Amino acid sequence: MKAWHFSENAYPYLPPADEYESIRVSLPNRHYDPKKGAALYDRYIDEWLVAEDEGVEIMLNEHHQTATCVDPAAPLVLAALARLTKRARLLILGNPVANRRQPVRVAEEMAMVDVLSKGRLECGFVRGVPYEVLPANSNPVRMNERQWEAMDLIVKAWTSHDGPVSHEGRFFHHRNINIWPRPYQQPHPPIWVSTTTPGGAARVGARAYVQATFLTGYRGTPAIYASYRKGWREAARGHDVPVNRLAYAALLYAGESEAEARAGAEKLLWYMTANKVPLHFCYPPGYVPTAMHAQILRGGGGRPACGEQSQCNRRERDRGRHHVCRHAGSGLPPDREDVQPRRRLRTSLDHGTSRISRA
Amino acid sequence: MTVLAKPAEATAANMISIAGVELEVLERGGGAPILYLHGGAGIAPDVTFIDLLARRRRVIAPSHPGFGRSSLPDWLDSVDDIAHVYLELLDRLALTRTDVVGLSLGGWIAAELATKVPERIDRLVLIAPVGVKTGCPDQLDIPDIFAMPRDKLDRLRFHDPARNALDLAAMPDEELYIVARNRETLALLTWEPYMHNPKLKHRLHRVHLPALLLRGDSDGIVSAEYLARYAALLPQARIEVIARAGHLPQVEQRERTAAAILRFLDERQTAKRSGAGS
């Protein structure tokens, strides 16, 4: 099992939340100080390098027009990390391909990073969060279909080596696909696909891609994994699903004692609570199934992608607290207090993830 | 509160199959035909208004693909696609000539249709239509209805939102599902380019027929300036304003809106008679 260090490159120097409507989409970028931002990039990249030193792999993502994640072009940071690191696997989770106009360009970027890093890329694809459709001007209807066509097109671009091939699909058109460079890893880098519901997991399992889940908890995660395994088995891939196909992201804080771990974990929750986003950015029409959309219009119900502004923070906070506390609490059991500091992060990660992987 | 009619119960709607679309078509009244093209909120809020027109005319009112109970095939994703479906609908219903009334999104569909078969349309009524881009690139012609809270949207849509905004919380599940689905199809059709077809304004020169452009005086979606620029693209258009109405004058001022439409459509008879007498 591998452990990964993930940072969203948040910009924390914000006015009080009651002074702005939304931390995403509409927060004016006059609140972004480029000098502070440059120092943050140094810090976050340094943290990834520490993670590599600790024997932990590296994960990054991208979001757009938001203070919560000032990495709107993850392939750029990935390219820097490809040169700054030597051993760590480099996971981008991921490319929001339903919002990218040219999947072949994404295939080129990822192949280039794979070559730059000499085969250390793990390439994730995501649908993108709902507040991203406005910044991308991307139609929220039929995103799932676009994502899968884009992913298949990217794999075709990575794996075609005998001159130009073409693609005339429902959403994307390329007459001449012949990318240089091609990926370092053969036939292509490992592919990860994120989901937070069981619906899409079967399809990911059928392709044997890595299933990435975020903050779905001890309660939500087993259903997603079960759906993945069902898809895997129905695609005649055998009965046993390798554990390295099932990934889970949690917030984690390790401390010298349980009390210290809990105190640190409470601070981590800032990231979950600092997500003030009004309803109309959370639920663009078509992003969630129609029945759920109807319940949201009614003014409640449904499993939120984000949630109503007032409820959103509370729900996110509760979800986050669940994970953070359990992980932090189990992060450093008393009988492991003699563990070398250098091994501490890795050990606590192993302990937490072993609980999830039994799900 | 505006009460939504239930199309399945209150009306006898036919299903007509065209190019993979199962089209729900409401037909009321008798006499010379009006093809009635509803706006982004679907046909349900307009049923009472349609009945007013149907006292004098035969009204044929399809629910657009993806609206009401009309299906939405995978291939369909534009207003132009819908206009092509309606070309076939004209043939199926043997409407060699008809008046067309289109509201908001339906006004856009009507304008597209008129550029394709102007010879089959007698008179055209566009109520608060969208569909063209007339202003400068750095300002939206139509406010972004997908990027604002519902209460703000209702203030833009209605002269009297307290009286006319839909009470979604109290709506039966089946109707609310249709409201949600209508909104999704509206997003599919209008997301990009936002609320317009860049080609349409270069095609409207073909619409050589009398056109009436209406808007509610309090409409916060379609501005007076926008409507004036729209009218200027049509060879024979004139503008009328409905007082104390917003973006849906057919809901807020039913009688006066119906009277304005019928008065305009009747001018054809007057023109014909005076033509015959001269």
Interface residues (C-beta under 8 A of the other chain):
Chain A: V25 L134 N137 N139 P140 V141 R142 R170 P278 L279 H280 F281 P284 P285 G286 T290 A291 H293 A294 L297 R298 G299
Chain B: D74 D77 F146 A147 M148 P149 R150 L168 A169 M171 D173 L176 Y177 V179 A180 R181 R183 E184 T185 L186 A187 L188 W191 E192
